Amino acid sequence: MSTSHFKRHIFFCTNRRDDGRACCAANDAERLQAHAKARVKALGLAGAGKVRVNKAGCLDRCELGPVAVVYPDAVWYTFVDEHDIDEIVDSHLRDGCPVERLKLE
């Protein structure tokens, strides 16, 4: 039986649309993804067997954005600032407890 290379993997939609439709990039998704990546590294959570933070293209939920999804837990989030990102990193990525107030259904 093989195991996943990462315990948790978070993907941030950084999709940019130029046609006026909602997009995560217009809601600071790239900056907040970079914040999450730096926080994960600072807490010593990055690397094999731990956590990976990635940019993704469109995750098809931009109208709810910005959005991110954590696998293998399949938990979808929205967020607005660094405080939200810190809560996701600390509670879910580090401690394994999803942040209910930021979850998308």
C-alpha positions in Angstrom: 0.0 0.0 0.0 1.5 3.4 -1.0 1.0 6.5 1.0 0.6 10.1 -0.2 3.8 12.1 -0.6 2.2 14.9 1.4 0.0 14.6 4.5 -2.1 17.5 3.3 -2.0 19.5 0.0 -3.7 22.9 -0.3 -4.5 24.3 -3.7 -5.2 28.0 -4.1 -7.2 29.1 -7.2 -5.2 32.0 -8.8 -7.3 32.1 -11.9 -7.5 35.5 -13.6 -10.3 36.4 -16.0 -10.3 39.6 -18.1 -13.9 39.4 -19.2 -15.5 40.9 -16.1 -16.6 37.5 -14.5 -15.6 36.8 -11.0 -12.1 35.4 -10.5 -10.0 34.6 -7.5 -7.0 36.6 -8.7 -9.1 39.8 -8.3 -9.5 38.9 -4.6 -5.8 38.8 -3.8 -5.5 35.0 -4.1 -1.9 35.1 -5.3 -0.7 37.2 -2.4 -2.6 35.1 0.1 -1.3 31.9 -1.4 2.3 33.3 -0.9 1.4 34.1 2.7 0.2 30.6 3.3 3.3 29.1 1.8 5.6 31.3 3.9 3.6 30.5 7.1 3.8 26.8 6.4 7.5 27.0 5.9 7.9 29.2 9.1 6.1 26.6 11.1 8.2 23.8 9.8 5.3 22.1 8.1 6.6 22.1 4.5 8.1 19.1 2.8 7.6 15.4 2.2 5.2 13.7 4.5 4.0 17.1 5.6 2.2 20.0 3.8 2.4 21.4 0.3 1.0 24.8 -0.7 0.3 25.2 -4.5 -1.2 27.6 -6.9 -3.9 26.2 -9.2 -5.7 27.3 -12.3 -9.4 27.7 -12.2 -11.1 25.4 -9.6 -14.5 26.3 -11.0 -15.8 28.0 -7.9 -14.5 31.6 -8.6 -17.9 33.1 -7.9 -17.4 32.1 -4.2 -13.8 33.2 -4.2 -11.2 33.4 -3.4 -11.1 29.7 -2.9 -8.7 27.0 -1.8 -9.1 23.2 -1.3 -7.3 20.9 1.1 -6.7 17.3 0.1 -7.0 14.5 0.9 -9.7 16.0 3.2 -11.6 17.6 0.3 -12.4 20.7 2.4 -13.1 23.8 0.4 -12.4 27.3 1.9 -13.0 30.9 1.1 -10.9 33.6 2.9 -10.4 37.3 2.9 -7.1 38.1 4.6 -3.9 36.9 6.4 -5.9 36.1 9.6 -8.1 33.7 7.7 -5.0 32.1 6.1 -3.3 31.8 9.4 -6.3 30.1 10.9 -6.5 27.6 8.0 -2.8 26.8 8.4 -2.8 26.5 12.1 -6.1 24.7 12.6 -6.4 22.5 9.6 -2.9 22.1 8.0 -1.1 21.8 11.3 -3.7 20.4 13.7 -6.0 18.6 11.4 -9.2 20.5 12.4 -11.0 22.2 9.6 -12.1 25.8 10.1 -15.9 25.6 10.0 -16.5 29.4 9.6 -14.5 29.5 6.4 -15.7 26.2 4.8 -17.6 26.2 1.5 -20.3 23.6 1.0 
